[in-house]
Amino acid sequence: MTAGSSDAPQRGLPFVAPCRRLEPHAPYRWLRKGWYDLRHGWRPTLSYGITIVVLSWLVTALAFRLGSYVLVFAALTGFVFIAPVAAIGLYEVSRQVAAGHQPTMAVTLRGIRRVFGSAMVFGLALLVVFLVWARAVSLISIFLPMDADPTVGEMWPYLLAATMVGGLFSAVTFAVSAFSLPMIDDRQTDTITAVVTSVNAVLRNKRAMANWAAVIVTAVLIGFATGFLMFIIMIPLLGYATWHGYLETIDASAWPRAE
C-alpha cells in the first residue's frame, strides 16, 4: 500500500505540515492565478463546469418534484460539502498548465484515479456531515413548522435558523477541506495528516481565510442567482485558486511528491 492510500499517519514524518503566514489579500492573488489556469485549460474547464450545472439542475428538479422546501434548501446548501471532492480534477488541470502542457481530460482523469481511494475516504466523511446537516434542517422544520404554501414572511424564521445551523456545519467543512484535498493530490500523504494540516493553516491565517470564505460564498450565491449557469466558470475558477492557495500556504516538502 502506498503512502498516498493510507489513512493512518506515516512513520518518520510530521503529524502536520507547517504553514506559511498569509497576508489578508492573498486569496485575490490565488484568483488571478486561477484565472490564468482557466484561460489556458478552457476545454476541461467547460467540461467540469457544464457537468456541475447539469447536476445542480437535476438535484434541484428532483427536490421540487418531491415537493419539499426542506429538501430543496438542504440540496442547495449541500453543494458546499460536495464541491471540494469534485474539484480534484481541476487541481490536475493546474498541474498541467504549470508544467507548460496543454491540459487534457485524459491526463486529468488519470490524476483523479491516482488519488481516488483517499478522495473517497474524504468524500465519505463530507457525505456524513452533509447527511447530519440535512437531518438538522429537517429538525428545524419540526420546531418551526410552515404551511404547505408558505409566504415569504412565514419562511424568514425558518431560513434564519437554517442559515445559522448551516453556517456552523459549513465552517467546519471549510476548515477541514480548505487545503486537505490539494495536499492529498500533490503529496504521498494520508487523509488524517492532510485534514489536520488544513485546519491548522486555517486557524493560523484567520483573516486571509475569512476573505477566502467570503469569496467562495459570493461565487456560490452568484451561481444560485443565475440559475447555476455561472457555475460553469465559478466552480473551476475556485478549484484552480484553491490549488494555488495550497501551494502558497502549505509547506509539504517533507512528503514525497505523488507520482
N, C-alpha and C positions, 0 to 999 in steps of 0.2 A: 504494500500500500504506500503510495507516495505521500509526501508531507501535505500536499495540497488537498488530499482527500480525507485527511484525518480530522476528527472532531475533538481531539484532545491536544492540549498544549504540547509542543515539541521539546524534547530534552536538549539542553545546551543552548537554548535560545531564550531571549527575554520573554516575560509574560505579556508585555505590552510594548508596541513600537513607540519610540519617542515622537513627539510632535513639535513643530515649529510654531512660534508665536506669529499671529496674523494681525495685520492692521485691519481696521473695521471695513475699509472699502475693498478688501481683497476679492470678495465674490464677484464684483463687477469686472475685475480683470479675468476671472475664470470665464465669465460670459463672453468676453471679447475673444478669448482663445477658443471657446466652444463654437462661436460663430464662424471662425476660420475653418474648424473641422467640418462644420455643417456645409459650408460652401464647397469644400474640396471632397466631400463624401456625400453628395446630394442624392445619389442613387439609393444606397442603403438607408439614407435618412428618410426619403419618401416612402420606402417600403415599411420602415418601422412606424412612421407617423400615420400612414393610412391604416395600418393594422390596428393601431391604438384607437383611432377614430371609429373604425367599424366595430370593434369590440365594445367600445363605450356605448355606441348606439344600440347594439344588441342587448347589453345588460340593462340599459335604461328602458328599452321597449318591453323586455320581459317583466321588469318590475312594475311598469304601468299596466301591463296586461293582467298581472295578478291583483291589481287594484289596491296596492299597499303603499301609502305615502311613507311609511316607516322603511319599507324595503327600498324605495327609491332613494331616500336620504342615505341609508346605510350603503347602498351600492355606489353612490356618487362619492361619498367620503372614503369608502373603502379603496378608492383609487390611490390614496396616499400610501396605503400599505402594500399594494401590489406593484406600483411603479418602480421601486428600486430594483426588484428582481428583473423586471422587463428591460432595464437599462443595460444589462450586462453586455449584450451585443454591441451597444453603442460605444462602450469602452474599447472594444476591438477595432471599431472604425477609427477612433482617435489614435490608437496604436499604429494603424496602417498609415494614417496621414503623417504622423511624426516620423515614421520611417521613410517617408518620401514615396510611398506606394499609392496607387490608385485603389481606394477601398472597394472591396467586392463582398457580396453576401456569402460567397463560398468560404473565404477566409474567416469572416465573422462567425459563421456557423461552426467552423472548426474550433474557434476560440471558445464559443459557448459550450461545446461538447467537452472541452478540456476541464472546465470548472463546473460541469453540470451537477455532480454529486454534492459538492459543498454549497452550491447555489440553491439546490433543492432543500437541503437542511435548513438554510437560512429562510427560504421561501415558506417552508412549513411552519417555522416559528412565527413569521409575519401573518400567515393564514390563521394561526391560533389567536393571535392578537386581534385580527380583524373579526373573527367569529365572536370573541368576547365583547368587542366593541358593538357588533350588530346586536348581540343579546342585551347589552346595556341600553341601546336605543329602544329596543322593544320594551324593556322595563320602564323607561321614561314614559312611554305611551300609556302604561298602566296607571301611573301616578298623575299624568296629565292627559286624560282621555280627550279625544276630539270626535266631532260628528263625522259621518261618512263623507260629507262635502264641507269641510271647514272653511271659514272665512280667513282672510289674512290676519285679522285681529286675534282670532282664536288660535292661530298657528304660532304666534310670536312666543308665548311661554315655552312651548314645546321646542321650537327652534333654538331658543336661547339655552335651554338646559342641554339639548343635544350637542350644541356647539361647545359648551363648556366641557362636557364629558369627552367629546371627540378631540378637543384640544389637548386634553391630558394624554390620551392614547397616541395622538399624533406627535406630541413632544417626545415621548419615549421612543416611538418608531424612528423619528428623525435622528435622535442621538445614536441609536443603535445602527442605523443604516447609512449615515452620512458618508463614512469612508470605508466601511467594512467590506462591501462587495468589490469596490475597486482594488482593495488590498488582496482579497482572495483571487481576483483575476490577475493581478500583477505578480504576486509572490506565492511561493510554496508555503502557505501558512494554513493554520486551522481556523475554523469558524469562531471559536471562543476567543482566540487572540485578536482576530480582526474586529470582533464586536467590542471587546474591552478597549482596544486601541481607538475605535471610533468614538465611544462615549468619553474617553479621556480627552481626546482632541477637541470635542465639542465643549466640554466643561472648561477647558483651558483657554478657549477662544470665544467666549460668550458673545461679545459684541459683533465680531465678524460672522459668527454662525447665526446670530439673530437676524442680521441683514440677509444672509443666505436663505434662511427660512422664510423671510418676507418676500424674497424674490420667487421662491417656489410657490408660495401661497398666491401671489399675484398672477403668476403664469397659469396656475390651475384655475383660478377664478376667471381669467380671460378665456381659457378653454371652455369652461362651462357657459360663459356668457355668449359665446359664438356657436353654441350647439356642438361643441367638441371639435369644430373644424380647425381651430388654431392649434390643437394638439399635434397636428401634422408637423408643425415647426417647434412648438414649445417643448414637447417631451424630448425629442432628440437634442435640442439645444441644452436643456437641463442635464441630460445624460453626459454630453460632451464636457460641459462645465464642471460637473461632478468629478470627472476623471482628472481634469487639470487641478481642481481643488485638492484632490487626494495627493497628486504628485507634489504640489506645493506645500502641503501641510504635514504629511506623514513621512518620517524617515524610516523606511522599511529595508534599508540596505543590509541588515543582518540576516535577512531571509533570502534564500536563492530565488532567482527570477523564475517565473513559470515558463515552462518550455513551450 
